[in-house]
Every structure is written in C-alpha cells, then in structure tokens.
Amino acid sequence: MSSGFSSFLEDAAQTVEELPPPDKVGAPKTFEGSRVYFVRIPKTASTSFTELLSRMFPPSEILLLTDKDAAKPRETILSDLKNHRFVHGHLPYSLVDFFPERPLVFTLLRDPIDRALSAFHFMRQTAISRVKDAEEGIGTKKVAEQCL
C-alpha cells in the first residue's frame, strides 16, 4: 500500500481472507456503463493496458490517482471517485470501498521472475541515464549515486 493513502484507507483495510466471494459482492456483470477500477502493479504491462483502456472513455471520465492525491481532502477524493468512470493507479484494492457503487475491479499479473528481471533492467537503465545526466550537468551526482 502506498504510504500516502494508508491513513485514507485505514478503515477499509482487508485481507483476501476477509473479502466476500466474488459471486456475493454484487459487482456489475457487464463493462458497459460500469465504473472501472484498474489496480496497477508496476512492471506488469499496466501502462500499456491503461493506454488501451483509456481509449474507451472520454478524458473527462478518467482519473489517475497517485501518492500526491493523498494530500487532497478526503471529500475531494470521494467526489473524484463519484465523477469518474475509469479510475487507475498503483493503489490498493481496498480503495474499492470508497466508490459510490461497486466498480468492476481488475489487475494484471505477470510471472514473478519476468517481472523481477524487467524491474532490474528498468532500474539499471534509469541509473545509467541519471549518471549520464550528472556528467552533462543536467542532474546531480547525489541522485545518480542513489540510483546506483
């Protein structure tokens, strides 16, 4: 769970064992007209899939929630959930409890070894880019060293 949303979601924290079975939760059966909550997991093609899904909704109905949104008043976040049909972000499942009605919730999973290798290569490339930026005077040596 992202630290910024932890206080916002404290009341809704549930483990998988505590969740009702899928056939008992009353989730919408069709995509058409439903709210959609895409729980994004890094390095699982979630960015590509988000771009694909975003084409199915007008921009005014899409909401990306990030850690920065945790600074917003709770009422604003609740209002945002009410006013958008496609909500996504690297956030916990428990956010589902704050929607005005139960959304269609899904995520993408990836083989753990492939995911770890992808994350490793991504971080390595990021570190290399930061070092080059520092050498060119664009970034700082401290940031480059942190990435390394």
N, CA, C and O atoms as a GROMACS GRO file, in nm:
protein
  592
    1MET      N    1   0.085  -0.116   0.000
    1MET     CA    2   0.000   0.000   0.000
    1MET      C    3   0.090   0.122   0.000
    1MET      O    4   0.189   0.126   0.073
    2SER      N    5   0.057   0.222  -0.080
    2SER     CA    6   0.137   0.342  -0.081
    2SER      C    7   0.116   0.417   0.050
    2SER      O    8   0.005   0.425   0.101
    3SER      N    9   0.225   0.472   0.102
    3SER     CA   10   0.221   0.532   0.235
    3SER      C   11   0.126   0.651   0.241
    3SER      O   12   0.063   0.673   0.345
    4GLY      N   13   0.114   0.727   0.134
    4GLY     CA   14   0.027   0.843   0.135
    4GLY      C   15  -0.120   0.809   0.152
    4GLY      O   16  -0.195   0.887   0.211
    5PHE      N   17  -0.162   0.695   0.103
    5PHE     CA   18  -0.301   0.656   0.112
    5PHE      C   19  -0.330   0.571   0.236
    5PHE      O   20  -0.446   0.537   0.261
    6SER      N   21  -0.228   0.537   0.312
    6SER     CA   22  -0.251   0.447   0.424
    6SER      C   23  -0.349   0.504   0.525
    6SER      O   24  -0.437   0.432   0.573
    7SER      N   25  -0.336   0.632   0.558
    7SER     CA   26  -0.430   0.689   0.655
    7SER      C   27  -0.570   0.703   0.593
    7SER      O   28  -0.670   0.686   0.663
    8PHE      N   29  -0.576   0.732   0.465
    8PHE     CA   30  -0.705   0.746   0.397
    8PHE      C   31  -0.780   0.614   0.395
    8PHE      O   32  -0.903   0.611   0.402
    9LEU      N   33  -0.706   0.504   0.386
    9LEU     CA   34  -0.768   0.373   0.368
    9LEU      C   35  -0.766   0.286   0.493
    9LEU      O   36  -0.805   0.169   0.486
   10GLU      N   37  -0.723   0.340   0.607
   10GLU     CA   38  -0.713   0.258   0.728
   10GLU      C   39  -0.843   0.184   0.758
   10GLU      O   40  -0.840   0.066   0.792
   11ASP      N   41  -0.955   0.252   0.747
   11ASP     CA   42  -1.083   0.191   0.781
   11ASP      C   43  -1.122   0.079   0.686
   11ASP      O   44  -1.202  -0.007   0.721
   12ALA      N   45  -1.068   0.080   0.565
   12ALA     CA   46  -1.110  -0.017   0.464
   12ALA      C   47  -1.011  -0.132   0.448
   12ALA      O   48  -1.032  -0.219   0.363
   13ALA      N   49  -0.907  -0.135   0.527
   13ALA     CA   50  -0.805  -0.240   0.511
   13ALA      C   51  -0.866  -0.377   0.535
   13ALA      O   52  -0.928  -0.402   0.638
   14GLN      N   53  -0.847  -0.467   0.436
   14GLN     CA   54  -0.898  -0.603   0.445
   14GLN      C   55  -0.794  -0.697   0.389
   14GLN      O   56  -0.717  -0.660   0.301
   15THR      N   57  -0.792  -0.818   0.438
   15THR     CA   58  -0.708  -0.920   0.378
   15THR      C   59  -0.793  -0.999   0.281
   15THR      O   60  -0.916  -0.991   0.284
   16VAL      N   61  -0.728  -1.075   0.196
   16VAL     CA   62  -0.802  -1.154   0.098
   16VAL      C   63  -0.898  -1.249   0.167
   16VAL      O   64  -1.008  -1.273   0.118
   17GLU      N   65  -0.858  -1.304   0.282
   17GLU     CA   66  -0.943  -1.398   0.353
   17GLU      C   67  -1.072  -1.333   0.402
   17GLU      O   68  -1.174  -1.400   0.418
   18GLU      N   69  -1.069  -1.200   0.427
   18GLU     CA   70  -1.186  -1.130   0.480
   18GLU      C   71  -1.284  -1.088   0.371
   18GLU      O   72  -1.398  -1.052   0.400
   19LEU      N   73  -1.240  -1.092   0.245
   19LEU     CA   74  -1.326  -1.044   0.137
   19LEU      C   75  -1.434  -1.147   0.105
   19LEU      O   76  -1.408  -1.268   0.110
   20PRO      N   77  -1.555  -1.100   0.071
   20PRO     CA   78  -1.660  -1.195   0.034
   20PRO      C   79  -1.627  -1.262  -0.099
   20PRO      O   80  -1.553  -1.206  -0.180
   21PRO      N   81  -1.680  -1.381  -0.123
   21PRO     CA   82  -1.655  -1.449  -0.251
   21PRO      C   83  -1.705  -1.362  -0.366
   21PRO      O   84  -1.800  -1.285  -0.350
   22PRO      N   85  -1.641  -1.374  -0.486
   22PRO     CA   86  -1.678  -1.288  -0.599
   22PRO      C   87  -1.826  -1.293  -0.635
   22PRO      O   88  -1.881  -1.191  -0.677
   23ASP      N   89  -1.892  -1.408  -0.619
   23ASP     CA   90  -2.033  -1.415  -0.657
   23ASP      C   91  -2.124  -1.349  -0.554
   23ASP      O   92  -2.245  -1.341  -0.576
   24LYS      N   93  -2.070  -1.303  -0.442
   24LYS     CA   94  -2.151  -1.243  -0.337
   24LYS      C   95  -2.133  -1.091  -0.325
   24LYS      O   96  -2.202  -1.027  -0.246
   25VAL      N   97  -2.042  -1.033  -0.402
   25VAL     CA   98  -2.010  -0.891  -0.384
   25VAL      C   99  -2.101  -0.797  -0.463
   25VAL      O  100  -2.098  -0.676  -0.440
   26GLY      N  101  -2.179  -0.849  -0.554
   26GLY     CA  102  -2.272  -0.764  -0.628
   26GLY      C  103  -2.205  -0.678  -0.733
   26GLY      O  104  -2.256  -0.572  -0.766
   27ALA      N  105  -2.093  -0.722  -0.786
   27ALA     CA  106  -2.022  -0.646  -0.888
   27ALA      C  107  -2.103  -0.644  -1.018
   27ALA      O  108  -2.175  -0.739  -1.047
   28PRO      N  109  -2.092  -0.536  -1.094
   28PRO     CA  110  -2.161  -0.531  -1.224
   28PRO      C  111  -2.114  -0.647  -1.313
   28PRO      O  112  -1.997  -0.685  -1.311
   29LYS      N  113  -2.204  -0.700  -1.389
   29LYS     CA  114  -2.173  -0.815  -1.474
   29LYS      C  115  -2.123  -0.773  -1.613
   29LYS      O  116  -2.064  -0.854  -1.684
   30THR      N  117  -2.146  -0.648  -1.651
   30THR     CA  118  -2.103  -0.603  -1.783
   30THR      C  119  -2.014  -0.480  -1.769
   30THR      O  120  -2.024  -0.406  -1.672
   31PHE      N  121  -1.929  -0.460  -1.867
   31PHE     CA  122  -1.838  -0.346  -1.870
   31PHE      C  123  -1.913  -0.218  -1.908
   31PHE      O  124  -1.884  -0.111  -1.855
   32GLU      N  125  -2.008  -0.231  -1.997
   32GLU     CA  126  -2.082  -0.115  -2.047
   32GLU      C  127  -2.154  -0.042  -1.935
   32GLU      O  128  -2.238  -0.100  -1.865
   33GLY      N  129  -2.122   0.085  -1.917
   33GLY     CA  130  -2.189   0.168  -1.818
   33GLY      C  131  -2.136   0.152  -1.677
   33GLY      O  132  -2.181   0.223  -1.587
   34SER      N  133  -2.042   0.060  -1.654
   34SER     CA  134  -1.989   0.036  -1.521
   34SER      C  135  -1.872   0.128  -1.491
   34SER      O  136  -1.805   0.178  -1.582
   35ARG      N  137  -1.849   0.150  -1.363
   35ARG     CA  138  -1.726   0.213  -1.320
   35ARG      C  139  -1.619   0.105  -1.324
   35ARG      O  140  -1.645  -0.011  -1.295
   36VAL      N  141  -1.497   0.146  -1.359
   36VAL     CA  142  -1.387   0.051  -1.370
   36VAL      C  143  -1.273   0.099  -1.281
   36VAL      O  144  -1.232   0.214  -1.288
   37TYR      N  145  -1.223   0.010  -1.198
   37TYR     CA  146  -1.108   0.039  -1.113
   37TYR      C  147  -0.998  -0.058  -1.150
   37TYR      O  148  -1.008  -0.178  -1.126
   38PHE      N  149  -0.892  -0.005  -1.209
   38PHE     CA  150  -0.778  -0.085  -1.252
   38PHE      C  151  -0.667  -0.070  -1.148
   38PHE      O  152  -0.604   0.036  -1.139
   39VAL      N  153  -0.643  -0.175  -1.071
   39VAL     CA  154  -0.537  -0.175  -0.971
   39VAL      C  155  -0.407  -0.208  -1.044
   39VAL      O  156  -0.385  -0.322  -1.086
   40ARG      N  157  -0.323  -0.107  -1.058
   40ARG     CA  158  -0.200  -0.123  -1.135
   40ARG      C  159  -0.086  -0.176  -1.049
   40ARG      O  160  -0.064  -0.130  -0.937
   41ILE      N  161  -0.014  -0.273  -1.103
   41ILE     CA  162   0.105  -0.328  -1.039
   41ILE      C  163   0.223  -0.296  -1.131
   41ILE      O  164   0.218  -0.327  -1.250
   42PRO      N  165   0.328  -0.235  -1.077
   42PRO     CA  166   0.442  -0.197  -1.163
   42PRO      C  167   0.502  -0.317  -1.237
   42PRO      O  168   0.507  -0.429  -1.184
   43LYS      N  169   0.548  -0.291  -1.359
   43LYS     CA  170   0.618  -0.388  -1.443
   43LYS      C  171   0.532  -0.508  -1.482
   43LYS      O  172   0.583  -0.620  -1.493
   44THR      N  173   0.402  -0.486  -1.502
   44THR     CA  174   0.313  -0.593  -1.548
   44THR      C  175   0.240  -0.553  -1.676
   44THR      O  176   0.134  -0.608  -1.706
   45ALA      N  177   0.294  -0.457  -1.750
   45ALA     CA  178   0.230  -0.402  -1.870
   45ALA      C  179   0.109  -0.315  -1.836
   45ALA      O  180   0.022  -0.293  -1.920
   46SER      N  181   0.104  -0.266  -1.713
   46SER     CA  182  -0.012  -0.187  -1.671
   46SER      C  183  -0.019  -0.054  -1.745
   46SER      O  184  -0.129  -0.004  -1.768
   47THR      N  185   0.094   0.005  -1.782
   47THR     CA  186   0.092   0.131  -1.856
   47THR      C  187   0.032   0.109  -1.994
   47THR      O  188  -0.054   0.186  -2.038
   48SER      N  189   0.076   0.006  -2.062
   48SER     CA  190   0.022  -0.024  -2.196
   48SER      C  191  -0.127  -0.054  -2.189
   48SER      O  192  -0.204  -0.006  -2.272
   49PHE      N  193  -0.168  -0.131  -2.090
   49PHE     CA  194  -0.308  -0.167  -2.077
   49PHE      C  195  -0.392  -0.044  -2.040
   49PHE      O  196  -0.506  -0.031  -2.087
   50THR      N  197  -0.337   0.044  -1.957
   50THR     CA  198  -0.408   0.167  -1.922
   50THR      C  199  -0.431   0.253  -2.046
   50THR      O  200  -0.540   0.308  -2.064
   51GLU      N  201  -0.330   0.263  -2.131
   51GLU     CA  202  -0.345   0.340  -2.255
   51GLU      C  203  -0.453   0.280  -2.343
   51GLU      O  204  -0.532   0.353  -2.405
   52LEU      N  205  -0.457   0.150  -2.350
   52LEU     CA  206  -0.560   0.082  -2.428
   52LEU      C  207  -0.700   0.110  -2.371
   52LEU      O  208  -0.792   0.146  -2.444
   53LEU      N  209  -0.715   0.094  -2.241
   53LEU     CA  210  -0.844   0.118  -2.177
   53LEU      C  211  -0.887   0.263  -2.186
   53LEU      O  212  -1.006   0.292  -2.201
   54SER      N  213  -0.792   0.354  -2.179
   54SER     CA  214  -0.824   0.496  -2.182
   54SER      C  215  -0.892   0.537  -2.312
   54SER      O  216  -0.963   0.637  -2.317
   55ARG      N  217  -0.872   0.461  -2.416
   55ARG     CA  218  -0.937   0.490  -2.545
   55ARG      C  219  -1.087   0.462  -2.541
   55ARG      O  220  -1.161   0.505  -2.629
   56MET      N  221  -1.130   0.388  -2.440
   56MET     CA  222  -1.271   0.350  -2.429
   56MET      C  223  -1.353   0.451  -2.350
   56MET      O  224  -1.475   0.438  -2.340
   57PHE      N  225  -1.287   0.552  -2.293
   57PHE     CA  226  -1.355   0.651  -2.209
   57PHE      C  227  -1.318   0.791  -2.255
   57PHE      O  228  -1.207   0.815  -2.301
   58PRO      N  229  -1.413   0.885  -2.243
   58PRO     CA  230  -1.377   1.024  -2.269
   58PRO      C  231  -1.276   1.070  -2.163
   58PRO      O  232  -1.283   1.024  -2.049
   59PRO      N  233  -1.183   1.157  -2.196
   59PRO     CA  234  -1.083   1.203  -2.100
   59PRO      C  235  -1.144   1.255  -1.969
   59PRO      O  236  -1.083   1.242  -1.863
   60SER      N  237  -1.261   1.314  -1.977
   60SER     CA  238  -1.324   1.369  -1.857
   60SER      C  239  -1.370   1.261  -1.759
   60SER      O  240  -1.400   1.291  -1.643
   61GLU      N  241  -1.375   1.134  -1.803
   61GLU     CA  242  -1.420   1.024  -1.717
   61GLU      C  243  -1.304   0.939  -1.665
   61GLU      O  244  -1.327   0.835  -1.604
   62ILE      N  245  -1.179   0.983  -1.689
   62ILE     CA  246  -1.061   0.906  -1.648
   62ILE      C  247  -0.993   0.977  -1.531
   62ILE      O  248  -0.971   1.098  -1.534
   63LEU      N  249  -0.960   0.899  -1.429
   63LEU     CA  250  -0.892   0.953  -1.311
   63LEU      C  251  -0.771   0.867  -1.276
   63LEU      O  252  -0.785   0.748  -1.249
   64LEU      N  253  -0.653   0.929  -1.278
   64LEU     CA  254  -0.530   0.865  -1.232
   64LEU      C  255  -0.504   0.914  -1.091
   64LEU      O  256  -0.486   1.034  -1.069
   65LEU      N  257  -0.501   0.823  -0.995
   65LEU     CA  258  -0.470   0.859  -0.857
   65LEU      C  259  -0.325   0.822  -0.827
   65LEU      O  260  -0.280   0.712  -0.861
   66THR      N  261  -0.254   0.913  -0.762
   66THR     CA  262  -0.114   0.891  -0.726
   66THR      C  263  -0.095   0.925  -0.578
   66THR      O  264  -0.189   0.968  -0.511
   67ASP      N  265   0.026   0.905  -0.530
   67ASP     CA  266   0.057   0.942  -0.392
   67ASP      C  267   0.032   1.089  -0.365
   67ASP      O  268  -0.005   1.126  -0.253
   68LYS      N  269   0.049   1.174  -0.466
   68LYS     CA  270   0.027   1.318  -0.448
   68LYS      C  271  -0.119   1.349  -0.414
   68LYS      O  272  -0.148   1.449  -0.348
   69ASP      N  273  -0.210   1.262  -0.458
   69ASP     CA  274  -0.351   1.284  -0.431
   69ASP      C  275  -0.385   1.262  -0.283
   69ASP      O  276  -0.491   1.305  -0.237
   70ALA      N  277  -0.295   1.197  -0.211
   70ALA     CA  278  -0.320   1.172  -0.069
   70ALA      C  279  -0.328   1.303   0.010
   70ALA      O  280  -0.388   1.307   0.118
   71ALA      N  281  -0.268   1.410  -0.044
   71ALA     CA  282  -0.272   1.540   0.024
   71ALA      C  283  -0.407   1.610   0.005
   71ALA      O  284  -0.438   1.706   0.076
   72LYS      N  285  -0.485   1.562  -0.089
   72LYS     CA  286  -0.618   1.622  -0.112
   72LYS      C  287  -0.710   1.590   0.006
   72LYS      O  288  -0.693   1.488   0.072
   73PRO      N  289  -0.806   1.677   0.031
   73PRO     CA  290  -0.904   1.643   0.134
   73PRO      C  291  -0.981   1.516   0.096
   73PRO      O  292  -1.005   1.490  -0.022
   74ARG      N  293  -1.017   1.440   0.196
   74ARG     CA  294  -1.088   1.312   0.173
   74ARG      C  295  -1.214   1.333   0.089
   74ARG      O  296  -1.244   1.252   0.001
   75GLU      N  297  -1.287   1.440   0.115
   75GLU     CA  298  -1.411   1.467   0.041
   75GLU      C  299  -1.383   1.487  -0.108
   75GLU      O  300  -1.464   1.448  -0.192
   76THR      N  301  -1.269   1.547  -0.139
   76THR     CA  302  -1.232   1.569  -0.279
   76THR      C  303  -1.207   1.435  -0.348
   76THR      O  304  -1.252   1.414  -0.461
   77ILE      N  305  -1.136   1.347  -0.282
   77ILE     CA  306  -1.109   1.215  -0.340
   77ILE      C  307  -1.238   1.138  -0.360
   77ILE      O  308  -1.259   1.075  -0.463
   78LEU      N  309  -1.326   1.142  -0.260
   78LEU     CA  310  -1.455   1.072  -0.272
   78LEU      C  311  -1.537   1.130  -0.387
   78LEU      O  312  -1.601   1.055  -0.461
   79SER      N  313  -1.534   1.262  -0.403
   79SER     CA  314  -1.604   1.327  -0.513
   79SER      C  315  -1.544   1.286  -0.647
   79SER      O  316  -1.616   1.261  -0.743
   80ASP      N  317  -1.410   1.277  -0.652
   80ASP     CA  318  -1.342   1.234  -0.775
   80ASP      C  319  -1.385   1.093  -0.814
   80ASP      O  320  -1.409   1.065  -0.931
   81LEU      N  321  -1.395   1.005  -0.715
   81LEU     CA  322  -1.438   0.867  -0.744
   81LEU      C  323  -1.580   0.863  -0.798
   81LEU      O  324  -1.614   0.780  -0.882
   82LYS      N  325  -1.663   0.953  -0.748
   82LYS     CA  326  -1.803   0.958  -0.791
   82LYS      C  327  -1.815   1.011  -0.934
   82LYS      O  328  -1.905   0.971  -1.007
   83ASN      N  329  -1.723   1.100  -0.974
   83ASN     CA  330  -1.735   1.170  -1.101
   83ASN      C  331  -1.654   1.110  -1.215
   83ASN      O  332  -1.650   1.168  -1.324
   84HIS      N  333  -1.589   0.996  -1.193
   84HIS     CA  334  -1.509   0.934  -1.298
   84HIS      C  335  -1.547   0.787  -1.312
   84HIS      O  336  -1.572   0.718  -1.214
   85ARG      N  337  -1.551   0.741  -1.438
   85ARG     CA  338  -1.586   0.601  -1.463
   85ARG      C  339  -1.466   0.509  -1.471
   85ARG      O  340  -1.478   0.390  -1.442
   86PHE      N  341  -1.349   0.561  -1.510
   86PHE     CA  342  -1.228   0.479  -1.518
   86PHE      C  343  -1.124   0.536  -1.422
   86PHE      O  344  -1.070   0.644  -1.445
   87VAL      N  345  -1.098   0.462  -1.314
   87VAL     CA  346  -1.003   0.505  -1.212
   87VAL      C  347  -0.888   0.405  -1.212
   87VAL      O  348  -0.910   0.284  -1.213
   88HIS      N  349  -0.765   0.457  -1.210
   88HIS     CA  350  -0.650   0.368  -1.209
   88HIS      C  351  -0.535   0.430  -1.131
   88HIS      O  352  -0.531   0.551  -1.109
   89GLY      N  353  -0.443   0.346  -1.091
   89GLY     CA  354  -0.325   0.391  -1.020
   89GLY      C  355  -0.261   0.275  -0.945
   89GLY      O  356  -0.319   0.167  -0.934
   90HIS      N  357  -0.142   0.299  -0.896
   90HIS     CA  358  -0.070   0.200  -0.815
   90HIS      C  359  -0.122   0.211  -0.673
   90HIS      O  360  -0.054   0.262  -0.584
   91LEU      N  361  -0.243   0.163  -0.653
   91LEU     CA  362  -0.313   0.178  -0.526
   91LEU      C  363  -0.369   0.044  -0.481
   91LEU      O  364  -0.377  -0.050  -0.561
   92PRO      N  365  -0.406   0.033  -0.355
   92PRO     CA  366  -0.456  -0.096  -0.304
   92PRO      C  367  -0.600  -0.125  -0.346
   92PRO      O  368  -0.677  -0.035  -0.381
   93TYR      N  369  -0.633  -0.252  -0.341
   93TYR     CA  370  -0.769  -0.296  -0.370
   93TYR      C  371  -0.870  -0.229  -0.278
   93TYR      O  372  -0.982  -0.198  -0.321
   94SER      N  373  -0.833  -0.205  -0.153
   94SER     CA  374  -0.928  -0.154  -0.053
   94SER      C  375  -0.989  -0.019  -0.089
   94SER      O  376  -1.088   0.021  -0.027
   95LEU      N  377  -0.934   0.051  -0.187
   95LEU     CA  378  -0.996   0.175  -0.233
   95LEU      C  379  -1.136   0.150  -0.287
   95LEU      O  380  -1.218   0.242  -0.291
   96VAL      N  381  -1.164   0.028  -0.328
   96VAL     CA  382  -1.294  -0.008  -0.384
   96VAL      C  383  -1.408   0.028  -0.288
   96VAL      O  384  -1.519   0.058  -0.332
   97ASP      N  385  -1.382   0.024  -0.158
   97ASP     CA  386  -1.486   0.054  -0.060
   97ASP      C  387  -1.531   0.200  -0.061
   97ASP      O  388  -1.634   0.233  -0.002
   98PHE      N  389  -1.457   0.287  -0.128
   98PHE     CA  390  -1.491   0.428  -0.129
   98PHE      C  391  -1.567   0.472  -0.254
   98PHE      O  392  -1.606   0.588  -0.265
   99PHE      N  393  -1.588   0.380  -0.347
   99PHE     CA  394  -1.666   0.412  -0.466
   99PHE      C  395  -1.814   0.422  -0.428
   99PHE      O  396  -1.858   0.354  -0.336
  100PRO      N  397  -1.890   0.507  -0.499
  100PRO     CA  398  -2.033   0.519  -0.466
  100PRO      C  399  -2.111   0.391  -0.490
  100PRO      O  400  -2.207   0.363  -0.419
  101GLU      N  401  -2.070   0.312  -0.590
  101GLU     CA  402  -2.125   0.178  -0.610
  101GLU      C  403  -2.010   0.089  -0.653
  101GLU      O  404  -1.907   0.137  -0.700
  102ARG      N  405  -2.027  -0.039  -0.636
  102ARG     CA  406  -1.918  -0.134  -0.660
  102ARG      C  407  -1.871  -0.126  -0.806
  102ARG      O  408  -1.950  -0.148  -0.897
  103PRO      N  409  -1.742  -0.096  -0.828
  103PRO     CA  410  -1.690  -0.092  -0.966
  103PRO      C  411  -1.647  -0.230  -1.014
  103PRO      O  412  -1.636  -0.323  -0.935
  104LEU      N  413  -1.622  -0.240  -1.141
  104LEU     CA  414  -1.559  -0.358  -1.198
  104LEU      C  415  -1.410  -0.343  -1.168
  104LEU      O  416  -1.348  -0.247  -1.214
  105VAL      N  417  -1.353  -0.434  -1.090
  105VAL     CA  418  -1.214  -0.423  -1.045
  105VAL      C  419  -1.130  -0.531  -1.112
  105VAL      O  420  -1.171  -0.646  -1.121
  106PHE      N  421  -1.013  -0.491  -1.160
  106PHE     CA  422  -0.923  -0.591  -1.215
  106PHE      C  423  -0.779  -0.542  -1.209
  106PHE      O  424  -0.753  -0.424  -1.186
  107THR      N  425  -0.688  -0.634  -1.231
  107THR     CA  426  -0.546  -0.605  -1.235
  107THR      C  427  -0.480  -0.701  -1.332
  107THR      O  428  -0.544  -0.795  -1.380
  108LEU      N  429  -0.355  -0.678  -1.361
  108LEU     CA  430  -0.277  -0.768  -1.445
  108LEU      C  431  -0.167  -0.830  -1.359
  108LEU      O  432  -0.106  -0.762  -1.276
  109LEU      N  433  -0.143  -0.958  -1.380
  109LEU     CA  434  -0.036  -1.026  -1.310
  109LEU      C  435   0.068  -1.072  -1.412
  109LEU      O  436   0.038  -1.088  -1.531
  110ARG      N  437   0.189  -1.093  -1.364
  110ARG     CA  438   0.297  -1.134  -1.453
  110ARG      C  439   0.383  -1.235  -1.380
  110ARG      O  440   0.391  -1.233  -1.257
  111ASP      N  441   0.446  -1.323  -1.454
  111ASP     CA  442   0.536  -1.419  -1.395
  111ASP      C  443   0.636  -1.344  -1.305
  111ASP      O  444   0.699  -1.248  -1.351
  112PRO      N  445   0.651  -1.386  -1.180
  112PRO     CA  446   0.736  -1.311  -1.086
  112PRO      C  447   0.882  -1.297  -1.131
  112PRO      O  448   0.944  -1.193  -1.107
  113ILE      N  449   0.938  -1.399  -1.196
  113ILE     CA  450   1.076  -1.389  -1.241
  113ILE      C  451   1.088  -1.289  -1.355
  113ILE      O  452   1.179  -1.206  -1.356
  114ASP      N  453   0.996  -1.296  -1.451
  114ASP     CA  454   0.997  -1.199  -1.561
  114ASP      C  455   0.980  -1.056  -1.508
  114ASP      O  456   1.045  -0.963  -1.555
  115ARG      N  457   0.892  -1.041  -1.410
  115ARG     CA  458   0.867  -0.909  -1.351
  115ARG      C  459   0.992  -0.857  -1.281
  115ARG      O  460   1.028  -0.740  -1.297
  116ALA      N  461   1.059  -0.942  -1.206
  116ALA     CA  462   1.181  -0.901  -1.136
  116ALA      C  463   1.291  -0.862  -1.235
  116ALA      O  464   1.361  -0.763  -1.215
  117LEU      N  465   1.306  -0.941  -1.341
  117LEU     CA  466   1.407  -0.908  -1.443
  117LEU      C  467   1.374  -0.776  -1.512
  117LEU      O  468   1.464  -0.695  -1.538
  118SER      N  469   1.249  -0.755  -1.541
  118SER     CA  470   1.207  -0.630  -1.604
  118SER      C  471   1.236  -0.510  -1.512
  118SER      O  472   1.285  -0.407  -1.557
  119ALA      N  473   1.205  -0.526  -1.384
  119ALA     CA  474   1.232  -0.418  -1.288
  119ALA      C  475   1.382  -0.392  -1.278
  119ALA      O  476   1.424  -0.277  -1.271
  120PHE      N  477   1.462  -0.498  -1.276
  120PHE     CA  478   1.607  -0.483  -1.269
  120PHE      C  479   1.659  -0.405  -1.389
  120PHE      O  480   1.735  -0.310  -1.373
  121HIS      N  481   1.618  -0.444  -1.510
  121HIS     CA  482   1.664  -0.376  -1.630
  121HIS      C  483   1.616  -0.230  -1.634
  121HIS      O  484   1.690  -0.141  -1.676
  122PHE      N  485   1.495  -0.207  -1.589
  122PHE     CA  486   1.442  -0.070  -1.583
  122PHE      C  487   1.526   0.015  -1.488
  122PHE      O  488   1.565   0.127  -1.523
  123MET      N  489   1.554  -0.037  -1.368
  123MET     CA  490   1.633   0.038  -1.271
  123MET      C  491   1.776   0.060  -1.320
  123MET      O  492   1.833   0.167  -1.300
  124ARG      N  493   1.833  -0.041  -1.385
  124ARG     CA  494   1.969  -0.027  -1.439
  124ARG      C  495   1.972   0.083  -1.544
  124ARG      O  496   2.063   0.167  -1.544
  125GLN      N  497   1.874   0.083  -1.634
  125GLN     CA  498   1.870   0.186  -1.738
  125GLN      C  499   1.848   0.324  -1.678
  125GLN      O  500   1.907   0.422  -1.724
  126THR      N  501   1.764   0.331  -1.576
  126THR     CA  502   1.740   0.458  -1.508
  126THR      C  503   1.869   0.509  -1.445
  126THR      O  504   1.902   0.627  -1.455
  127ALA      N  505   1.943   0.419  -1.380
  127ALA     CA  506   2.070   0.458  -1.316
  127ALA      C  507   2.169   0.508  -1.420
  127ALA      O  508   2.236   0.610  -1.398
  128ILE      N  509   2.180   0.438  -1.531
  128ILE     CA  510   2.271   0.480  -1.638
  128ILE      C  511   2.233   0.618  -1.689
  128ILE      O  512   2.319   0.703  -1.710
  129SER      N  513   2.103   0.641  -1.709
  129SER     CA  514   2.056   0.773  -1.756
  129SER      C  515   2.089   0.883  -1.656
  129SER      O  516   2.131   0.992  -1.695
  130ARG      N  517   2.070   0.854  -1.527
  130ARG     CA  518   2.098   0.955  -1.424
  130ARG      C  519   2.247   0.988  -1.417
  130ARG      O  520   2.285   1.104  -1.397
  131VAL      N  521   2.332   0.886  -1.434
  131VAL     CA  522   2.477   0.909  -1.433
  131VAL      C  523   2.515   0.997  -1.552
  131VAL      O  524   2.592   1.092  -1.536
  132LYS      N  525   2.462   0.966  -1.671
  132LYS     CA  526   2.491   1.048  -1.790
  132LYS      C  527   2.442   1.191  -1.770
  132LYS      O  528   2.510   1.286  -1.807
  133ASP      N  529   2.322   1.206  -1.711
  133ASP     CA  530   2.270   1.340  -1.684
  133ASP      C  531   2.362   1.417  -1.590
  133ASP      O  532   2.387   1.535  -1.611
  134ALA      N  533   2.412   1.350  -1.488
  134ALA     CA  534   2.502   1.416  -1.392
  134ALA      C  535   2.632   1.457  -1.460
  134ALA      O  536   2.686   1.565  -1.433
  135GLU      N  537   2.683   1.372  -1.550
  135GLU     CA  538   2.806   1.403  -1.622
  135GLU      C  539   2.787   1.524  -1.714
  135GLU      O  540   2.880   1.601  -1.736
  136GLU      N  541   2.666   1.539  -1.768
  136GLU     CA  542   2.636   1.651  -1.857
  136GLU      C  543   2.589   1.775  -1.782
  136GLU      O  544   2.561   1.879  -1.843
  137GLY      N  545   2.581   1.765  -1.650
  137GLY     CA  546   2.540   1.880  -1.569
  137GLY      C  547   2.390   1.899  -1.561
  137GLY      O  548   2.344   2.001  -1.510
  138ILE      N  549   2.312   1.803  -1.610
  138ILE     CA  550   2.166   1.814  -1.607
  138ILE      C  551   2.112   1.770  -1.471
  138ILE      O  552   2.022   1.834  -1.416
  139GLY      N  553   2.167   1.662  -1.418
  139GLY     CA  554   2.124   1.611  -1.289
  139GLY      C  555   2.235   1.624  -1.187
  139GLY      O  556   2.343   1.675  -1.216
  140THR      N  557   2.208   1.578  -1.067
  140THR     CA  558   2.308   1.585  -0.961
  140THR      C  559   2.376   1.451  -0.941
  140THR      O  560   2.319   1.346  -0.970
  141LYS      N  561   2.498   1.456  -0.891
  141LYS     CA  562   2.571   1.332  -0.862
  141LYS      C  563   2.501   1.254  -0.752
  141LYS      O  564   2.502   1.130  -0.753
  142LYS      N  565   2.441   1.325  -0.657
  142LYS     CA  566   2.374   1.257  -0.545
  142LYS      C  567   2.260   1.169  -0.596
  142LYS      O  568   2.248   1.054  -0.554
  143VAL      N  569   2.178   1.221  -0.687
  143VAL     CA  570   2.067   1.142  -0.742
  143VAL      C  571   2.121   1.023  -0.819
  143VAL      O  572   2.067   0.913  -0.809
  144ALA      N  573   2.227   1.043  -0.897
  144ALA     CA  574   2.287   0.934  -0.973
  144ALA      C  575   2.338   0.826  -0.879
  144ALA      O  576   2.319   0.707  -0.904
  145GLU      N  577   2.404   0.867  -0.771
  145GLU     CA  578   2.457   0.770  -0.675
  145GLU      C  579   2.344   0.694  -0.605
  145GLU      O  580   2.357   0.575  -0.579
  146GLN      N  581   2.234   0.762  -0.576
  146GLN     CA  582   2.121   0.695  -0.514
  146GLN      C  583   2.064   0.588  -0.606
  146GLN      O  584   2.027   0.479  -0.560
  147CYS      N  585   2.056   0.617  -0.734
  147CYS     CA  586   2.005   0.519  -0.830
  147CYS      C  587   2.099   0.399  -0.840
  147CYS      O  588   2.055   0.284  -0.847
  148LEU      N  589   2.228   0.428  -0.842
  148LEU     CA  590   2.325   0.318  -0.849
  148LEU      C  591   2.316   0.233  -0.724
  148LEU      O  592   2.389   0.135  -0.710
   0.00000   0.00000   0.00000
